[in-house]
Amino acid sequence: MAMNPYVGWSVTTLLSWFLNKGSNSSSESDSEPEELSIAETKTGTPVPVVMGRALIKSPLVIYYGDFRADIYTETYAAHANFSAWPVILTTLLEWMTKPKTGDTATKHTHDWSGGNSGGPVKGTTTENRPDPIPTKEKEGPKYLMLLAQWLLMWLINGRNLKTTMQKGFKYYLGYQMLACWSGPNLRLRGIYLGQTKVWEGNEAREVHHDAPFVFTVNNDELFGGPDENGGFIGDIRVYLGGDNQPADSWMQQQMQADNIDEELRGLTPAYRPFVSLVVPTAYVGKQATIPETWLDIQFCPDRLGLGPIGDDANPAEILYELHVNREWGLCESPDLLDLDSLLAIGQKLQDEKLGVTVTLSDKSEARSVVDSLCDHVNMVRYVDPRTGKLTFKLIRDDYDAATVPVLNEKNCSSITLTRLDWRETVGEICVTYTDRSAQYEQSNITENDPANVEINAGAKTTKTYDYPYFTTAENALWAAKRESKQQGYPLASVSIEGNRQLSSLRTGEVVCLNWAPYGIKNMLLRITDVDIGDFTGGTVKLEALEDVFGLEKTEFGFPGSPGWTKEPVYPTRVQDFRYLELPWELMPSPDSYVFAMAARPDPKTQRWTVWRQRSGASWESTSSMTRWTAAGRLVYDYEEFTDAEDMAGFEIADLGGLDQLKSGVLAGGAPDLVSARRGGKVLVIGEEIMAWSSLVQLPNGNWRVQGILRGVHDTVPAAHGAGDNVFFLDSGSYANVTTGGPVIAAGETTQEAYNITTSTVDAEETFDYTKVKSLSTRRRPERPNPPGRLRLSAHLVENVIHTDTLIGDVELAWAPRNKLFSFGCVSQNDAQEYWTGAAFTTPDKADYLIRVYVGGTLAAEHSILDAGWVYSWAQRCRDSRNLLDTTRLELYTRVNGLESYQPQQRTFTWNIPTLADGCESEAEALERLAEWGTADRILIPAGPLTEEKQILYTEMPVLLLGTKTTNQEQGTVACQDGNWLIPDGRLLVVTGEKACQVITMEEGYTIVSWFVATASGGKAYYRWNGTAMEETEIGE
């Protein structure tokens, strides 16, 4: 009987189910779980600080544990809602009404006739034919097949026809994170997992002072479900900090585990100064890692009582907090701040709704943060000489032009005015900011000045400003409009000299200039710098900029001197300048930045412009500045090996601008190494960068720089000669050679040419090709810093920084340096981190390279893994047979093939051990020492081969051990008594009158002897070849 396709499928499917019913195999082969992958937080990583409201997108992972992986499977079943019973019952009833089983027949009779003769023949036959009605026997198999179909439907409807598939693993993990520093009134505003907000609210620290805020997430589809990255099921405990914050109970259990170091077991910090997050063991998805976790934190300091500005902090409160905070701030006294000025600017910014959010996620200089805040809100700061307090002032249109101080011929002796050209103005301002509405990603906003574009014949110059502390488009637009107003007009710069009446003026104040020789009346100027000079000189110097709020009030008239013609003022070419590829500490980026420095050649020269020529390109002007680099010139030599922390410092002659640096010096000019360590005051001489703390003017007119840290950042101390230039890297006084950004990206090098031209209000210097300088970058910020605290030890010499002569094995010891985990400037003497007391760590994947130079020629290279090495005398002899010239050791840190920008190096004469005599035993050698030894030397009596000799113990006298013979043979060494010694490879090193040490010579070990066979009075040199001594030459 034939089987239709549907019936065939039913039967085969049913048979397959029965055959596989007992099988437990899945439809996919089992796979292995992933290894746990977590980026661990390194010791020394700064804990972020939030002032305002921000997303902490990279909390520090400080613990994780209880990791496991469970197989994740899903069962798939065929199912339907179909009932086969009506069909089955109807078919069974039909079958029951059929005839009984067996064939039935009906008899049929036929008439027929036949014969050969053709006559009729008659008769009958009977035959059986099948009945046309089906019988039970014939229809039975069909009903059995219907029964099989019903059974299959029953399996499908009951979901019994199914298969199981493995779809990866479900990972479980517990962990703890540090988010940021805590503080009063801190609030938790949101929690994100995998960039998805799972909770939003406003939980205050004060509400959760003795318990965490706990939020339960129960969403196994959070990261895309089983077909993607799974979900999250578990509790999130957020501890908001405070004096009563307890240690987490789950962490207490974890810290009792056997895998915890014994000295740490049972110690569970509460982390009270911080916002921390604990996730007890939870389902974290289908990836073996900690889910991306963000915390929305709001902390608005309120020590001044000004309160927040919207979701942001008041800039005045941030300035105060930076100054006085004892945990992560400057820990300074509030008495050093002018609180009235802070309160005034805080109230004004509150009225303007100009709040900011500052997130400090790395080690930053407070000065750079304060400068950036001033740039954001258009503010200046200065130390008021009357009070000695740091004072702040907003630049606003908040003055009455009729009442501001007036400058004229009565109180001013001279002015120099410089005005920008329209070509130097900007037609479009682009401001980048941190957009809170876009999950704190960077956004930008532009402001155009159509009038400026029209004046410049359609040319539009665009300038970009980065204001990351602004978090709203409204504040960013305010900044863009402000910059557009200031940059879109050629404002005048004015240098003024006057009498003591001007000493009461302060930075940020507005004055009115009336100057008849120039025909100027009612020109409103904003003071940018005040130099009150000294009492005996009586001259006050001001730097000022035309005030953008008073442009319409200035009148230019006829000067009243029809016969007078102003003589043009021509610029003087810059004399003292240089270009420098900045280290990582001065520009924390792996890309290469090059900056230019220029000392002001004379008072009449106002501006300097940097020109750049990239490889294969034409010259282009990049940066143009009116502020010059403070610089001096060494009066005397400054030696390489002064104290690493040199309080006395050095004397320099003023090349310009030194008086501008006095505001950063303690009263009385006292040196302060802590100030130098903070990293805000650095200078460069040659290739050495130093930190300084004090600058004092001497009676002879020169200046003394004191409180020096030698060789900071990626440099080491070097010798400097009288006449060398000293450039002070004061913020804003050195110029990027590009229009913004690096000269070359990380991983690449380039060679470029640079030049500097100068200008006055009347003229510009002609491009002078004789001043062109070329610079090749060396990937400086990518290179590791050289080791510090290098010390040498050798025979009777221990832990010296430097020495002219050494003898015997030389031991080098040093401390590693890791710029990623050090703050400010590190002293060459530091054995550990100054600020934290933590041990210095070697950079990841670092080793040390030592190059040996003899007489200026590279003799050998040695690779070292640990911070210390013994360079044996035998190895030195093997590296080079030239034992007469000086030896120079250069020590580099090396990471990924990149050597430190500079090496630590020491140059010395390596003296040769001197033979005192040959002996057959240690006992005989000790007798010889007792007989010949004195307090500080060995006295060798005259003998057949030499006159009386003396060997100081510092010259390393040695007694060679072996077997004596009366005959000179190959490999023998002459002795004091005229006999010969066959050395056995040992010698006795004399270190004192009764002190000595027996050593075994390595191959190459060389000694010098006065015992010459010809008694010529010369010297003989012997070299151990591993089995015997051989006479050798040492100047090869």
Secondary structure, 3 states (H helix, E strand, C coil): CCCCHHHHHHHHHHHHHHHHCCCCCCCCCCCCCCCCCCCCCCCCCCCCEEEEEEEECCCEEEEEEEEEEEEEEEEEECCCCCCCHHHHHHHHHHHHCCCCCCCCEEEEEEEECCCCCCCCCCEEEEEEEECCCCCHHHHHHHHHHHHHHHHHHHHHHCCCCEEEEEEEEEEEEEEEEEEEECCCCCEEEEEEECCEEEEEEEEEHHHHCCCCEEEEEEECCCCCECCCCECEEEEEEEECCCCCCCCCHHHHHHCCCCCCCCCCCCCCCCCCCEEEEEEEEEEEECCCCCCCEEEEEEECCCCCCCCCECCEECHHHHHHHHHHCCCCCCCCCHHHECHHHHHHHHHHHHHHCCCECEEECCCCCHHHHHHHHHHHHCEEEEECCCCCCEEEEECCCCCCCCCCCEECCCCEEEEEEEECCHHHCCCEEEEEEEEHHHCCEEEEEEEECHHHHHHCCCCCCEEEEEECCCCCHHHHHHHHHHHHHHHCCCCEEEEEEECHHHHHCCCCCEEEEEEHHHCEEEEEEEEEEEECCCCCCCCEEEEEEECHHHHHHCEECCCCCCCCCCCCCCCCCCCCEEEEECCCCCCCCCCECEEEEECCCCCCCCEEEEEEECCCCCEEEEEEECCCCCEEEECCCECCCCCCEECCCEEEEEEECHHHHHHHCCHHHCCCHHHHHCCCCEEEECCEEEECCEEEECCCCCEEEECEECCCCCCCCCCECCCCEEEECCCCCCEECCCCCCCECCCCCCEEEEEEEEECCCCECCCCHHHCEEEECCCHHHCCCCCEEEEEEECCEEEECCCCEEECCEEEEEECCCHHHCCCCCCCCCCECCCCCCECCCCCCEEEEEEEEECCEEEEEEEECCCEEEECHHHHHHHCCCCCCCEEEEEEEEECCEECCCCEEEEEEEECCEEEEEECCHHHHHHHHHHHECCCEEEECCECCECCEEEEHHHCEEEEEEEEECCCCCCCEECCCCCEEEEEEEEEEEEECCEEEEEECCCCCEEEECCCCCCCCCCEEEEECCCCEEEECCCC
